[in-house]
């Protein structure tokens, strides 16, 4: 059902794009080229509804209905309440070990690190190095 609805949504989308592009503007005459209005109404002259305008209205209604329906199906269904990473299953395969948590270093590790502290040579600004460590 979801696949059928998605295919219908894509077809309606393309149809709506084509129908809108085929229509001419409301002021498509010579006066419209220079900014003139054909009527005194706010949105231009209101002519009789053509087959293209009726097709546009129908396609727009179908597009909105399929959009809302697809949104409802996606909200109800797969993994509601989960993050995107949890739903994708990246790194969550069977037998995957959990990530190790860092622990406090042991006293033996601390003593080994203390001997690795590098000596820093301080050089005065604009001066030469004296070669001594501070």
C-alpha positions in Angstrom: 0.0 0.0 0.0 2.8 2.4 0.9 4.6 1.7 -2.4 1.5 2.3 -4.4 0.9 5.6 -2.6 4.5 6.7 -3.1 4.2 5.9 -6.9 0.9 7.8 -7.1 2.5 10.8 -5.3 5.4 10.9 -7.7 3.1 10.7 -10.8 0.8 13.4 -9.4 3.9 15.6 -8.7 5.1 15.4 -12.3 1.6 16.0 -13.6 1.2 19.0 -11.4 4.5 20.5 -12.6 3.6 19.9 -16.3 0.1 21.4 -15.9 1.4 24.5 -14.1 4.1 25.1 -16.7 1.6 24.8 -19.6 -0.7 27.6 -18.3 -0.3 31.1 -19.5 -0.2 34.0 -17.0 -3.3 36.1 -16.3 -1.8 39.1 -18.0 -0.2 37.4 -20.9 -1.3 40.1 -23.5 0.7 43.1 -24.6 -0.4 45.3 -21.7 0.9 42.6 -19.3 4.4 42.9 -20.8 4.6 46.5 -19.5 3.0 45.9 -16.1 -0.6 46.9 -17.0 -3.5 45.0 -15.6 -6.4 43.9 -17.7 -8.9 44.6 -15.0 -9.3 46.6 -11.8 -9.4 43.5 -9.6 -6.6 42.8 -7.2 -5.5 39.5 -8.8 -6.2 40.2 -12.4 -9.1 39.4 -14.7 -11.2 36.4 -13.7 -11.9 34.4 -16.8 -13.8 31.2 -17.2 -12.1 28.1 -15.7 -10.2 26.3 -18.4 -9.5 22.6 -18.5 -5.9 23.4 -17.4 -7.0 25.3 -14.4 -9.4 22.5 -13.4 -6.6 19.9 -13.9 -4.2 22.1 -11.7 -6.8 22.3 -8.9 -7.4 18.5 -9.0 -3.7 17.7 -9.1 -3.0 20.1 -6.2 -5.7 18.5 -4.1 -4.4 15.0 -4.9 -0.8 16.1 -4.1 -1.8 17.4 -0.7 -3.8 14.3 0.2 -1.0 11.9 -0.8 1.5 14.1 1.1 -0.5 14.0 4.3 -1.2 10.3 4.0 2.4 9.5 3.4 3.4 11.6 6.4 0.8 9.8 8.6 2.1 6.4 7.5 5.7 7.3 8.2 4.8 8.7 11.6 2.9 5.6 12.7 5.2 3.0 11.3 8.8 2.1 11.4 10.7 2.9 14.6 8.6 5.7 16.0 10.5 7.3 18.9 14.0 6.1 17.8 16.8 8.2 16.5 17.9 8.0 12.9 21.1 6.1 13.9 19.1 3.5 15.9 16.8 3.0 12.9 19.6 2.6 10.4 21.3 -0.2 12.5 24.8 1.1 11.8 27.2 -0.7 14.1 24.3 -2.5 15.8 24.7 -5.9 14.0 24.3 -9.2 15.8 27.2 -9.9 18.1 28.4 -6.4 18.1 30.1 -5.5 21.3 29.1 -2.3 23.1 31.6 0.5 23.0 34.1 0.3 25.9 33.7 3.0 28.6 36.8 4.8 29.7 38.0 3.9 33.2 40.3 5.7 35.7 44.0 4.9 35.2 45.7 2.6 37.6 48.6 3.8 39.8 51.1 1.9 37.6 49.8 3.7 34.5 50.0 7.1 36.3 53.7 6.5 37.2 54.5 5.5 33.6 52.9 8.7 32.3 54.8 10.9 34.7 58.1 10.0 33.3 57.0 11.0 29.7 56.5 14.7 30.4 58.6 16.6 27.9 60.9 19.4 29.0 59.9 22.7 27.5 62.4 25.3 26.5 61.3 28.9 27.1 62.5 31.4 24.6 62.2 35.1 25.4 60.4 37.2 22.8 62.8 38.5 20.2 65.7 36.7 21.8 67.8 33.7 21.0 67.5 30.3 22.7 70.0 29.9 25.6 69.9 26.1 25.3 68.8 25.7 28.9 65.5 24.2 30.0 63.5 25.9 32.6 
